[in-house]
Amino acid sequence: MTSKMLDGFGAVNESITINRCDNGWVVDVDGEIDNNWKSVKMICISEEELFGILKEWNELKLTT
């Protein structure tokens, strides 16, 4: 993965939702972008994309 999927998030919620679909996964991430609470859904079609998002999420600061 060459670009960060979670760019813009200053902090993220302590949990995320991953739903498996026929052709991949839907990942729902909540957090703060520019001091506003946002919810973002992303579609991953490969395990590499999914694991990349999980790694990025794990490296971000948690919301308080």
Residue frames relative to the residue before (quaternion, step in Angstrom):
aa qw qx qy qz dx dy dz
M 1.0000 0.0000 0.0000 0.0000 0.00 0.00 0.00
T 0.2710 -0.8161 0.4929 0.1324 3.56 -0.59 1.10
S 0.7754 0.2418 -0.1611 0.5606 3.63 1.06 -0.54
K 0.5136 -0.6367 0.4753 0.3239 3.54 -1.20 0.53
M 0.3937 -0.7375 0.5075 0.2085 3.55 -0.82 1.03
L 0.7509 0.3918 -0.2032 0.4913 3.59 1.11 -0.62
D 0.2279 0.7789 -0.5450 0.2103 3.59 1.16 0.57
G 0.7211 0.4117 -0.3221 0.4547 3.55 -0.99 0.81
F 0.6162 0.5328 -0.3546 0.4590 3.58 1.13 -0.53
G 0.2650 -0.7486 0.5869 0.1579 3.57 -0.85 1.01
A 0.7712 -0.0347 0.0520 0.6335 3.54 1.18 -0.71
V 0.2229 -0.7779 0.5765 0.1137 3.56 -1.19 0.58
N 0.6046 -0.5403 0.4490 0.3754 3.53 -1.32 0.41
E 0.5878 -0.6140 0.4003 0.3426 3.59 -1.18 0.50
S 0.7640 0.2516 -0.1860 0.5642 3.60 1.22 -0.07
I 0.1489 -0.7436 0.6423 0.1110 3.53 -1.31 0.46
T 0.3346 -0.7208 0.5670 0.2170 3.56 -1.27 0.32
I 0.0594 -0.7712 0.6337 0.0130 3.55 -0.95 0.96
N 0.0524 -0.7817 0.6214 0.0018 3.56 -0.77 1.10
R 0.3283 -0.7437 0.5518 0.1861 3.54 -0.88 0.97
C 0.1318 -0.7761 0.6153 0.0416 3.56 -0.99 0.94
D 0.7146 -0.4344 0.3217 0.4440 3.56 -1.29 0.05
N 0.8152 0.2508 -0.1024 0.5119 3.57 0.96 -0.87
G 0.8191 -0.0464 0.0163 0.5716 3.62 1.16 0.42
W 0.5366 -0.5923 0.4889 0.3496 3.53 -1.15 -0.77
V 0.2330 -0.7119 0.6384 0.1769 3.54 -1.26 0.55
V 0.1180 -0.7987 0.5897 0.0201 3.57 -0.70 1.15
D 0.1248 -0.7847 0.6060 0.0380 3.57 -0.84 1.05
V 0.0239 -0.8001 0.5976 -0.0455 3.58 -0.64 1.19
D 0.1471 -0.7704 0.6165 0.0696 3.56 -0.97 0.95
G 0.2818 0.7636 -0.5532 0.1776 3.55 -1.10 0.67
E 0.6000 -0.5665 0.4345 0.3609 3.53 -1.33 -0.25
I 0.0037 -0.7467 0.6646 -0.0268 3.52 -0.99 1.02
D 0.8349 -0.0818 0.0055 0.5443 3.59 -0.60 1.17
N 0.6762 -0.5273 0.2646 0.4413 3.59 0.93 1.01
N 0.6081 0.4908 -0.3735 0.4999 3.60 1.18 0.52
W 0.4499 -0.6758 0.5154 0.2744 3.56 -1.04 0.81
K 0.0001 0.8082 -0.5866 0.0518 3.59 -0.77 1.07
S 0.1789 -0.7300 0.6471 0.1278 3.51 -1.30 0.52
V 0.0682 -0.8082 0.5848 -0.0146 3.58 -0.73 1.10
K 0.1460 -0.7626 0.6248 0.0824 3.56 -0.99 0.91
M 0.0621 -0.7920 0.6074 -0.0041 3.53 -0.95 0.96
I 0.2874 -0.7296 0.5933 0.1818 3.55 -1.14 0.65
C 0.1193 -0.7742 0.6202 0.0422 3.56 -0.85 1.04
I 0.1929 -0.8033 0.5541 0.1029 3.56 -0.83 0.96
S 0.7517 0.2659 -0.1942 0.5715 3.58 1.28 -0.04
E 0.6108 -0.5431 0.4277 0.3861 3.54 -1.25 0.44
E 0.5991 0.5768 -0.3545 0.4275 3.58 1.07 -0.73
E 0.6545 0.4945 -0.3086 0.4814 3.60 0.96 -0.85
L 0.6563 0.5217 -0.3048 0.4519 3.57 0.91 -0.95
F 0.6952 0.4636 -0.2781 0.4737 3.59 0.82 -0.95
G 0.6055 0.5565 -0.3459 0.4517 3.58 1.12 -0.65
I 0.6543 0.4917 -0.3052 0.4869 3.59 0.98 -0.85
L 0.6415 0.5192 -0.3291 0.4589 3.60 0.93 -0.82
K 0.6542 0.5071 -0.3147 0.4646 3.58 0.96 -0.83
E 0.6527 0.5061 -0.3149 0.4677 3.60 0.92 -0.88
W 0.6451 0.5274 -0.3087 0.4586 3.58 0.93 -0.95
N 0.6778 0.5060 -0.2844 0.4514 3.57 0.93 -0.91
E 0.6856 0.4828 -0.2813 0.4665 3.63 1.14 -0.55
L 0.6055 0.5698 -0.3581 0.4248 3.61 1.23 -0.27
K 0.5808 -0.5728 0.4574 0.3539 3.53 -1.27 0.51
L 0.4240 -0.6890 0.5259 0.2625 3.59 -1.11 0.71
T 0.5244 -0.6130 0.4862 0.3360 3.54 -1.18 0.64
T 0.2974 -0.7622 0.5463 0.1793 3.56 -1.14 0.54
